[in-house]
């Protein structure tokens, strides 16, 4: 992500990341996509480790294999829920990088 931000001029000295600028919008879009890839990579490592454990556990050890398969199912459920939360956290998706003031449920004058 840093390389893409650097190419888009986000780290220039004259860019204020707190202003509503195009580089800020690009950064938020990249962050939105990066969260999905991070979740996929994290759960891919977990799936690779549990599949390695499944190879090591002999077939006659039924309880251990069942525990490993149950763990694999939980990893899959975690991955699925993580991806769905990252994609559906804000509808419409454009609100992820819309930086203007939006009315909220909370009072601002407190």
N, C-alpha and C positions, 0 to 999 in steps of 0.2 A: 504494500500500500504506500509506503514512503516513496518508492521510486516513481509510482504514478503521480503522487502529489508533487514531487519535485519537478517532474516533466511539465506539469500544469502550472508551475510557478507559485505553488502554495508557500514555499519556504523563502521567498524573496524577502528582503528586509523591509520593503515598502508595503507589504501585504499585512493587514491586520486581520487575523483569523476570526475576530469577533464582529467584523463588519459584514453586512449582507453583500457579499461579492460572489462572483462566479466560482472562484477557487473554493470558497466555503461550501457551496452547493456540490461541487465535484467531490470534495472530501466526504461529505455526508452520504453521497451516492456510493462511493467506494466503500465506506464503512458498512453500509447496508448490505452490500454484496459480500464483503469480507466476512461478516458474521456467519453467513451461510456456509462459506468454504471452510471456515474455522471449525464449525460444528461437524462438517463431513470428515475433515481430517482427524479430529479428535476421536470420533466414534469409529473411524476406520482403524486406528491404532488399537482401540479396545477390541474390536472384532478380530483383528489379526492375532492379538494375544489369546483370546478365548479359543480361537480355532487351533492355535498351537497347543494349548492345554488339552483340547479335545483329541488331538493326535497322540499326546502322551498318555492319556488315560486308557488302560486296556478295556476291551469291550465287556469283559466279565465283571467289571466294577460298576454295577448298575446305578448305585446311589451317587457315586461321584460323577458319572456321565450325565445323569439326570440333573445334578446340580449345575454342571457346566452348560448343559443345554438351556436350563432355566436362566442362567446368567446371560447366555447369548440372546434369549428372547427379551430379557430386560434391557440389554444394550440396544437391541433393535427398537424397542418401544421408546427408550430415551432419545435415540437418534431421530425417530419420527416426530416425537413431540418437540424436540429442539428445532427441527427444520420448520415445523408448522408454526411454532411461536415466533421464530425469526421472520418468516414470510408474512404472517397475518397479524403482527403486533400493532400495526397501524393501518387502518383503511381510510381512505385510499393510500396507496403506497407513496404517492407524491408528498404526503404530509411528513414523511420521514426527513425530507430535506427542505421543507418550506419553512423559512426562518422568520417570517413576519409575525407580529403579535396576533395570536389567535385567542378568542374568548375562551375562558376556562370555567370550570365549575367552582373554582375557588376565588375568593375576593382578593384583589390586588392591593387594596388600600389599607390593609391591616398593618 
